[in-house]
Amino acid sequence: MHLGYREEDEAFRTELRRWLAANLPPPEKLREPKRSSAHLPDWARQWQRRLFDEGWLVPGWPPELGGRMATPVQQMIYFEEMAAGEIPRSLNPQGLSIVTPSIVEFGTEDQKERWALPTLRAELTWCLGMSEPGAGSDLAGLSTRAVLDGDHFVVNGQKVWTSGAHHADWCLCFVRTDTEVPKHRGISALIVDMRSAGITCRPLPELTDPQAADFNEVFFSDVAVPAENLLGAPGDGWRITQGSLAHERGMLWIDNAQKVRRGLDALFEMARRPGPDGSSPSSDPVFRDRAARLAVDAQAMVLLGYRGFAKFARGQASPEHLMLKLFSSEVERRLYLEGVEALGPDALDTTLPGPPLWKEGSWAFQYLRSFAGTIAGGTSEIQRNIIAERILGLPRS
Ligand SMILES: Cc1cc2nc3c(=O)[nH]c(=O)nc-3n(C[C@H](O)[C@H](O)[C@H](O)COP(=O)(O)OP(=O)(O)OC[C@H]3O[C@@H](n4cnc5c(N)ncnc54)[C@H](O)[C@@H]3O)c2cc1C
C-alpha cells in the first residue's frame, strides 16, 4: 500500500510554498501583538487582500470568492502549510471563517455583494453576538429582542464575551424575534452596524492581560436595524448558529494539532534544561510518563483528524470533528499544565524556551490562556454531552 499524496497534490503544495516564500509579510509583522480579533492593521489588510486576489484565501471556493476550486485534499494541504508556518489568513478570524460562510450560505445576492465580498477583501471586520449573561451554553435561551417596526427592527438587550466588538465594523447578532414559538425557533440573525446609535461596548479586562481586552459587553438600547439586514428568513437564527459553529469547528483541528506539536517540542526542550540542583524534569520518571502520554495523544489527534477528513472528503458525516474540538483543547491545556508543574515558580519566566513564534509570555501565561479553547465555541462539558447524545446515542442529560 502506498500512503502519500498524488502528484498533482504535491504540485499544489509546491506552488503554495513558492507563493508564500515570495509574498509572506515579514516575521516581525506576523509576531506583532494583536490589538483585538477585529483590528486589522494596514499590513494585515494588504496581506488578506493579496491572498484573496491570488486565490489563496479560501482555496476551496471559486476565484470570485478568493479561491481556486481546490479539492478537499488540497484544502487540507493548504491548512497544514499555513498552520505549520503559523501564518494567519486574516486577523479577524470570526469575519473570515464564521460570518462570511454564513452569508454565502444563507444570504441574498445583495447581502453577498454588500458584506461577504468586502469582508473577504479585508475591507470590513466583524464580531459575533451570540452569548448573553443568561445564555452561553444554553444559547437558545437568548433574550436580546428585535421587534419589527415598519422597515426596521428595534433591538434591545445585552451580549457578552463579544470578541473584538470595540473594533468591529459589523456584528452578526442573534436576536429573539418571536416569543410565541419554542425557543429555538424564535431566533433570527441580524447584521448590525456597530456604529449605530444606541450601541455601547464595554471592553472586559482579561486574566492573561488586563491591559489588552478582546472581550466586550455590548449593550443595545433601541438600536434601529434595517429590515433588509435580516440574514435568512425570520426564525432561521438557530440553523445559522449551527452552521456558524460548524464552520468554526471544521477549521480548528489542523491548527490545534500543530499548536500541540509545537508546544510538545517546547516542553521537551524545556524539560532537558538542568535546574539549580543539576537535575532536569526529563530525568523524572513521572514527568516522562506524562510527557509520553501527551505525545501519544498528539499523534492520536492527528490520526483522528485524518479519519474525519477522509469521511468528509467522501461526503460522509464526520463526528470526529466534534471529538477533536474537545480532545485538542483538553490536550493543549494538559500540556501547558505539565510545563507549569515541571517549572514551578520558573513558569512565570518569560525567557524560557517556548514554541517558535511564541509571542507573549511564560508557561504560566500560556496555561491560563489554554482554558479559552475549552470554553470558546462550546465548553468541554457541552461537547461531552453532544458526543454522548449524538455519537454514542446515550439518553439526554
Ligand atoms: C476566547 C473566547 C472567545 C469568545 N468569543 C465569543 C464571541 O465572539 N461571541 C460570543 O457570543 N461568545 C463568545 N465567547 C463566549 C462563549 O461562547 C461562551 O463562554 C461559552 O459558550 C460558554 O458560555 P458561558 O460563558 O455563558 O458559560 P455557562 O453556559 O454559564 O457555563 C458555565 C459552566 O457550566 C457548565 N455547563 C453549562 N451547562 C451545562 C450542561 N448542560 N451540562 C454540563 N455542564 C454545563 C459549562 O460547561 C461551564 O463550565 C467566547 C469565549 C471565549 C473563551
The ligand as a Tripos MOL2 file, in Angstrom:
@<TRIPOS>MOLECULE
LIG
   53    58     1     0     0
SMALL
NO_CHARGES

@<TRIPOS>ATOM
      1 C1        -11.7640   33.0140   23.8470 C.3       1 LIG1
      2 C2        -13.2670   33.1410   23.8060 C.ar      1 LIG1
      3 C3        -13.8580   33.8840   22.8190 C.ar      1 LIG1
      4 C4        -15.2520   34.0370   22.7980 C.ar      1 LIG1
      5 N1        -15.8030   34.8330   21.8220 N.ar      1 LIG1
      6 C5        -17.1370   34.9850   21.7690 C.ar      1 LIG1
      7 C6        -17.7300   35.8140   20.7700 C.ar      1 LIG1
      8 O1        -17.0220   36.4340   19.9590 O.2       1 LIG1
      9 N2        -19.0650   35.9450   20.7370 N.ar      1 LIG1
     10 C7        -19.8750   35.2780   21.6120 C.ar      1 LIG1
     11 O2        -21.0980   35.4070   21.5130 O.2       1 LIG1
     12 N3        -19.3660   34.5000   22.6040 N.ar      1 LIG1
     13 C8        -18.0070   34.3490   22.6990 C.ar      1 LIG1
     14 N4        -17.4560   33.5720   23.6960 N.ar      1 LIG1
     15 C9        -18.3390   33.0390   24.7300 C.3       1 LIG1
     16 C10       -18.5010   31.5210   24.6810 C.3       1 LIG1
     17 O3        -19.2460   31.1190   23.5520 O.3       1 LIG1
     18 C11       -19.1970   31.1360   25.9930 C.3       1 LIG1
     19 O4        -18.3090   31.4840   27.0480 O.3       1 LIG1
     20 C12       -19.4910   29.6630   26.0510 C.3       1 LIG1
     21 O5        -20.4840   29.3160   25.1390 O.3       1 LIG1
     22 C13       -19.9500   29.2580   27.4900 C.3       1 LIG1
     23 O6        -20.9900   30.0710   27.9350 O.3       1 LIG1
     24 P1        -20.9220   30.8090   29.3440 P.3       1 LIG1
     25 O7        -19.6090   31.5130   29.4410 O.co2     1 LIG1
     26 O8        -22.1630   31.6220   29.4770 O.co2     1 LIG1
     27 O9        -20.9010   29.6480   30.4210 O.3       1 LIG1
     28 P2        -22.1700   28.8820   31.0120 P.3       1 LIG1
     29 O10       -23.0250   28.3990   29.8990 O.co2     1 LIG1
     30 O11       -22.7910   29.7370   32.0570 O.co2     1 LIG1
     31 O12       -21.4570   27.6310   31.6840 O.3       1 LIG1
     32 C14       -20.7790   27.7270   32.9360 C.3       1 LIG1
     33 C15       -20.2310   26.3470   33.2640 C.3       1 LIG1
     34 O13       -21.3340   25.4120   33.3920 O.3       1 LIG1
     35 C16       -21.1420   24.3050   32.5150 C.3       1 LIG1
     36 N5        -22.4410   23.8830   31.9540 N.ar      1 LIG1
     37 C17       -23.4240   24.6700   31.4480 C.ar      1 LIG1
     38 N6        -24.4660   23.9210   31.0110 N.ar      1 LIG1
     39 C18       -24.1290   22.6360   31.2340 C.ar      1 LIG1
     40 C19       -24.7710   21.3810   30.9930 C.ar      1 LIG1
     41 N7        -25.9670   21.3100   30.4020 N.pl3     1 LIG1
     42 N8        -24.1230   20.2380   31.3570 N.ar      1 LIG1
     43 C20       -22.8800   20.2900   31.9370 C.ar      1 LIG1
     44 N9        -22.2330   21.4540   32.1990 N.ar      1 LIG1
     45 C21       -22.8300   22.6030   31.8420 C.ar      1 LIG1
     46 C22       -20.2560   24.8520   31.3840 C.3       1 LIG1
     47 O14       -19.5480   23.8020   30.7710 O.3       1 LIG1
     48 C23       -19.3330   25.7900   32.1700 C.3       1 LIG1
     49 O15       -18.2840   25.0710   32.7600 O.3       1 LIG1
     50 C24       -16.0710   33.4120   23.7680 C.ar      1 LIG1
     51 C25       -15.4640   32.6680   24.7810 C.ar      1 LIG1
     52 C26       -14.0840   32.5340   24.8170 C.ar      1 LIG1
     53 C27       -13.4570   31.7510   25.9210 C.3       1 LIG1
@<TRIPOS>BOND
     1     1     2 1
     2     2     3 ar
     3     2    52 ar
     4     3     4 ar
     5     4     5 ar
     6     4    50 ar
     7     5     6 ar
     8     6     7 ar
     9     6    13 1
    10     7     8 2
    11     7     9 ar
    12     9    10 ar
    13    10    11 2
    14    10    12 ar
    15    12    13 ar
    16    13    14 ar
    17    14    15 1
    18    14    50 ar
    19    15    16 1
    20    16    17 1
    21    16    18 1
    22    18    19 1
    23    18    20 1
    24    20    21 1
    25    20    22 1
    26    22    23 1
    27    23    24 1
    28    24    25 2
    29    24    26 1
    30    24    27 1
    31    27    28 1
    32    28    29 2
    33    28    30 1
    34    28    31 1
    35    31    32 1
    36    32    33 1
    37    33    34 1
    38    33    48 1
    39    34    35 1
    40    35    36 1
    41    35    46 1
    42    36    37 ar
    43    36    45 ar
    44    37    38 ar
    45    38    39 ar
    46    39    40 ar
    47    39    45 ar
    48    40    41 1
    49    40    42 ar
    50    42    43 ar
    51    43    44 ar
    52    44    45 ar
    53    46    47 1
    54    46    48 1
    55    48    49 1
    56    50    51 ar
    57    51    52 ar
    58    52    53 1
@<TRIPOS>SUBSTRUCTURE
     1 LIG1         1 GROUP 0 **** ****
